[in-house]
């Protein structure tokens, strides 16, 4: 019997397809029904694995430390350590875990505190299941995600940016090289690294390096915080 190798498959015209990368997720919410519903939605996605649950902020931090999920879905209002404090602690102690804040509708006032605390996404609990799955995949890939109503709140906020905030943001951006500023503009438009690379005729690895450097110079934990500074500075985003 002759074993067929992958090389002979390729020569025969067959293409090997990589399986989607598995994404690990933690869920933190004080309502059991919410956690159960979110788990069910994610587990039907195929390449998402829920590695643990927590019912309060302290439990969310412990979950992140113990399991180190790629994405942590966290309720903004939980007993014990409240959501914003928990986001800061997770980002400080487990920087490899990205946080998506889950809020009840009509709580847009939580948006900016959550983003400035280090959250990479902001969703309302009345959203569509597909939106939740897409958000998890986007954040795991290094992108940022906001619900449509949160995006509208973001636009309204920056439409009325005051001069003091704008000057402070521009002072921080002046630390960047011209190329880093160009990357920042694309980043603030919500573009992924691959698309930025195509627009700038650079490799994706080069863009990742530029993003890493500009985040360090701006003292930002993630792309969302950098985008907020770009918007504050009224860059052409």
Beta strands, then each sheet from edge to edge (+ up, - down):
strand 1: 23-28
strand 2: 48-54
strand 3: 71-75
strand 4: 98-103
strand 5: 121-124
strand 6: 145-146
sheet 1: 2+ 1+ 3+ 4+ 5+ 6+
end
